[in-house]
Amino acid sequence: MLSGREIVRRTIRFENPGRLAIDLPEKYGSDVAWVDMCPSTDARPSSGMDEWGALWANIGVSNLGEVQEVPLRDWPDLNDLVVPDVNDPHRWGHLTGAREEFAGKFIIGKGISIYERVHFIRGLADTWADVFCAPEKLCELINILVEMNLKAIQRYASLGVDGYFFTDDWGLQDRLMISPEKWREIWKPCYRQIYTAAHDAGLFTFLHSCGYIVDILDDLIETGLDVIQMDQQENMGLELLSERFAGRITFFCPVDIQNTMVYGSLDDIRAYCRRMVALLGRAQGGFIAMWYSDPAGAGHAEEAIDAMSEEFLRISREVAAGSFSFF
């Protein structure tokens, strides 16, 4: 019997895991354990001030917050920006026994976003303007975040962590937030640097990015991204994602959190699970089933979560028996 850790590793490597890798609510089980610095240098509080000096406020029933005041209004103040020390030992002490605590699980360590954190520091509109008006200063700030990630990767590797993850939502509903050309010029080399360092340290690479990201997914694969964690798929289309990317990268997904999971019937949810696994996965691997961990914020009913989780487990049994049909 393979451990959950080995199931996930084989899934990412397309090495015939024998069943579906899962990260579902506690009562359904998970092959994955998530760990983070404490406090995290990429913390997003629901309210109050973070370590960078950004002021957050809650945005309703969601457990997420939104930045109300940014710490860096003007580039001349960059040298005065408070940069959290990612190597501070007190952030890491609680993870000393992580490998033993989560024995048999694939451990994913959380890093520091290199786009979202920029606009938490500068503001979204100013970040977009900086792409054209202050690219050198923008890159100076991004490089601070890249260096923090390189240090975090070494820390996680020393603790026996398996994967390295951070969150950068790049998409609007139907396009990127900035042009693909500017993304390739400014951010692509930074992703390559981080993912190369992670691979050199023995870690698999994970990125959460939602919205329409088709225009840069090839680039992310090229830079060394192993797993794309996307909570939306319907705005891009399962067929398009399958045709262009399935078999080249592992998808780590729940049922689309904005559409079918909210507006679909329970039968719609079950059917979507099957289409998604069949289109985005392969018999050799390439798909990890998950749930969205802020169901109240997304408007997900308990019965919808149950229907999705139970269907993923049913599919997993069919994969193990060799009776599930992939496209």
C-alpha positions in Angstrom: 0.0 0.0 0.0 1.5 3.3 -1.1 1.6 6.2 1.3 -0.3 9.4 0.5 3.1 11.1 0.0 4.1 8.5 -2.6 0.7 8.8 -4.3 1.1 12.6 -4.8 4.8 12.2 -5.9 3.8 9.7 -8.5 0.8 11.8 -9.6 3.1 14.8 -10.3 5.6 12.7 -12.1 3.0 10.8 -14.1 4.3 7.5 -12.7 1.0 5.6 -12.3 -0.1 6.4 -8.7 -2.8 3.7 -8.8 -5.6 6.0 -7.5 -6.6 9.6 -7.4 -4.5 11.8 -5.1 -6.8 13.8 -2.8 -6.9 16.8 -0.5 -10.5 16.8 0.9 -12.2 17.7 4.1 -11.0 15.9 7.2 -13.9 13.3 7.2 -12.9 12.3 3.7 -9.2 12.3 4.1 -6.1 13.9 2.5 -2.8 12.8 1.1 -1.5 16.3 1.8 -0.4 18.3 4.8 0.0 22.1 4.6 2.6 23.9 6.6 3.6 27.6 6.9 6.0 29.9 8.7 4.5 31.2 11.9 4.0 34.1 11.6 4.0 33.9 7.8 5.8 36.7 5.9 3.0 36.5 3.4 0.1 36.6 6.0 -3.2 38.0 4.7 -5.1 38.9 7.9 -8.8 39.4 7.8 -8.2 42.7 9.6 -5.4 44.7 11.1 -1.9 45.4 10.0 0.6 42.8 8.6 4.3 42.8 9.1 4.9 44.9 6.0 2.7 47.7 7.3 -0.3 47.0 5.0 -3.7 47.6 6.8 -6.3 45.0 6.1 -10.1 44.9 6.6 -12.5 42.0 6.3 -14.6 41.8 3.2 -17.7 40.1 4.5 -18.5 36.4 5.2 -15.2 35.4 3.6 -12.3 34.7 5.9 -10.2 36.8 3.5 -9.3 40.4 4.1 -8.5 43.3 1.6 -5.8 45.9 1.8 -7.2 49.3 2.7 -3.9 51.2 3.2 -0.6 50.3 1.5 2.8 50.8 3.1 4.7 52.1 0.0 2.9 55.0 -1.7 6.0 56.5 -3.2 9.1 54.8 -4.6 11.6 57.1 -2.8 10.4 55.4 0.5 11.4 52.0 -0.7 14.5 52.0 1.5 12.3 52.6 4.5 10.0 49.6 3.7 9.9 47.2 6.6 10.9 43.8 5.1 10.2 40.8 7.4 13.1 38.6 8.2 12.2 35.3 6.6 15.2 33.6 8.4 14.1 34.6 11.9 14.3 31.3 13.8 11.0 31.8 15.6 9.1 31.4 12.3 10.4 27.9 11.9 10.7 26.2 15.3 7.2 24.7 15.2 8.1 22.8 12.0 11.1 21.0 13.5 9.2 17.7 13.7 7.0 18.2 10.7 8.2 15.1 8.8 7.4 12.9 11.8 4.1 14.7 12.6 2.9 14.2 9.1 4.4 10.8 8.4 3.1 9.3 5.2 1.7 12.7 3.9 3.0 14.9 1.1 4.0 18.1 2.9 3.5 21.4 1.1 5.3 24.5 2.5 3.8 28.0 1.8 6.1 30.7 0.4 5.8 34.4 -0.5 3.8 35.7 -3.5 5.8 37.8 -6.0 2.8 39.6 -7.6 0.1 39.7 -5.0 2.5 40.9 -2.3 3.7 43.6 -4.6 0.3 45.1 -5.0 -0.4 44.6 -1.3 2.6 46.8 -0.8 2.1 49.3 -3.6 -1.7 49.0 -4.4 -3.0 47.3 -7.5 -3.5 50.4 -9.7 0.0 51.7 -8.9 1.5 48.3 -9.6 -0.1 48.3 -13.0 1.3 51.8 -13.6 4.7 50.7 -12.4 5.0 48.1 -15.1 5.4 51.0 -17.5 6.4 54.0 -15.4 8.8 52.5 -12.9 9.9 49.1 -14.0 13.3 49.3 -12.4 11.9 50.1 -9.0 9.2 47.4 -9.5 11.9 44.8 -10.2 13.9 46.0 -7.2 10.8 45.2 -5.0 10.1 41.9 -6.8 13.8 40.9 -6.3 13.4 41.4 -2.5 10.5 38.9 -2.6 12.5 36.4 -4.8 15.4 36.4 -2.3 12.9 35.8 0.5 11.5 32.8 -1.4 15.0 31.4 -2.0 15.7 31.5 1.7 12.4 29.9 2.6 13.0 27.1 0.1 16.2 26.2 1.9 14.5 26.2 5.2 11.7 24.0 4.0 14.1 21.6 2.3 16.0 21.2 5.6 12.8 20.2 7.3 11.9 17.5 4.8 9.1 19.3 3.1 8.0 17.9 -0.3 6.5 20.9 -2.2 6.7 24.7 -2.4 3.6 26.7 -2.9 2.5 30.3 -3.1 -0.4 32.3 -4.4 -0.4 34.8 -7.3 -3.8 35.4 -9.0 -2.9 36.6 -12.4 -6.2 36.5 -14.2 -9.3 38.5 -14.6 -12.3 36.5 -15.8 -11.3 36.6 -19.5 -7.7 37.9 -19.7 -4.5 38.5 -17.7 -4.3 41.6 -15.5 -1.2 42.8 -17.4 -0.1 41.9 -20.9 1.6 38.6 -21.4 4.6 40.4 -22.9 5.2 42.5 -19.8 4.6 39.4 -17.6 7.3 37.6 -19.6 9.7 40.6 -19.3 9.3 41.3 -15.6 7.9 38.2 -13.8 8.8 35.2 -15.8 12.6 35.2 -15.0 11.7 35.5 -11.3 9.4 32.4 -11.4 12.2 30.5 -13.2 14.7 31.5 -10.5 12.4 30.3 -7.7 11.4 27.1 -9.4 15.0 26.2 -10.3 16.0 26.7 -6.7 13.1 24.6 -5.5 14.0 21.7 -7.8 17.7 22.0 -6.9 16.6 21.6 -3.2 14.4 18.6 -4.0 11.0 20.3 -3.8 8.1 20.1 -6.3 6.7 23.5 -7.3 3.1 24.6 -6.8 1.3 27.8 -7.8 -2.2 28.9 -7.1 -3.4 31.2 -9.8 -7.1 31.9 -10.7 -8.8 33.8 -13.4 -8.0 33.4 -17.1 -4.3 32.4 -17.2 -4.1 30.4 -20.4 -1.8 33.0 -21.9 1.0 32.3 -19.5 0.5 28.7 -18.5 2.9 27.5 -21.2 5.5 29.9 -19.8 4.9 28.7 -16.2 5.5 25.1 -17.3 8.7 26.2 -19.1 10.0 27.9 -16.0 9.6 24.7 -14.0 6.1 24.8 -12.5 5.0 21.2 -11.6 1.5 21.8 -10.3 -1.1 24.5 -11.0 -3.7 24.9 -8.3 -6.7 26.6 -9.9 -10.1 27.0 -8.3 -11.7 28.2 -11.5 -11.7 26.3 -14.8 -15.0 27.1 -16.5 -13.8 30.6 -17.6 -11.1 28.9 -19.6 -12.9 25.7 -20.5 -12.0 22.2 -19.5 -11.6 21.2 -23.1 -9.1 24.0 -23.9 -7.1 23.2 -20.7 -7.1 19.6 -21.6 -6.1 20.1 -25.2 -3.2 22.4 -24.4 -1.9 21.4 -21.0 -3.1 18.0 -19.8 -0.2 15.5 -19.5 2.3 18.4 -19.3 1.5 19.7 -15.8 -0.5 18.4 -12.8 -3.8 20.1 -12.1 -4.8 20.5 -8.4 -8.5 21.5 -8.4 -11.9 21.5 -6.8 -15.1 21.8 -8.8 -15.2 25.3 -10.2 -15.9 27.4 -7.2 -17.7 30.3 -8.9 -20.0 28.4 -11.1 -20.9 24.7 -10.9 -20.1 24.4 -7.2 -22.5 27.3 -6.4 -25.2 27.1 -9.1 -25.1 23.5 -10.2 -27.3 20.7 -8.9 -25.7 17.8 -7.0 -25.8 15.8 -10.2 -24.1 18.6 -12.0 -21.3 18.6 -9.5 -20.8 14.9 -9.7 -20.7 15.1 -13.5 -18.3 18.0 -13.4 -16.0 15.9 -11.2 -15.9 13.2 -13.8 -15.4 15.5 -16.8 -12.6 17.4 -15.0 -10.6 14.3 -13.9 -11.1 12.7 -17.4 -10.0 15.8 -19.3 -7.3 17.2 -17.0 -5.8 14.0 -15.7 -4.2 11.0 -17.3 -4.2 7.3 -16.3 -0.5 7.9 -15.4 -1.3 10.9 -13.1 -1.6 14.6 -13.5 -4.7 15.4 -11.4 -5.1 16.0 -7.6 -8.6 16.4 -6.3 -9.2 19.0 -3.6 -11.9 21.1 -1.9 -12.1 24.9 -1.4 -11.3 25.6 2.2 -13.4 28.8 2.6 -16.8 27.4 1.6 -18.8 30.1 3.4 -17.0 32.8 1.6 -17.6 31.1 -1.8 -21.2 30.2 -1.0 -20.7 26.4 -1.1 -23.4 24.4 0.6 -22.4 21.4 2.8 -24.3 19.0 0.6 -22.4 20.3 -2.4 -19.1 19.7 -0.7 -20.2 16.2 0.3 -21.3 15.4 -3.3 -18.0 16.6 -4.7 -15.9 14.7 -2.1 -17.8 11.5 -2.4 -17.6 11.6 -6.2 -13.9 12.2 -6.2 -13.5 9.2 -3.9 -15.7 7.1 -6.2 -13.6 8.1 -9.2 -10.5 7.2 -7.2 -11.8 3.7 -6.6 -12.5 3.4 -10.3 -9.0 4.5 -11.2 -7.6 1.9 -8.8 -9.8 -0.8 -10.5 -8.8 0.4 -14.0 -12.4 1.1 -14.9 -12.3 4.9 -15.1 -12.2 6.3 -18.7 -9.8 9.2 -19.4 -10.1 11.2 -22.6 
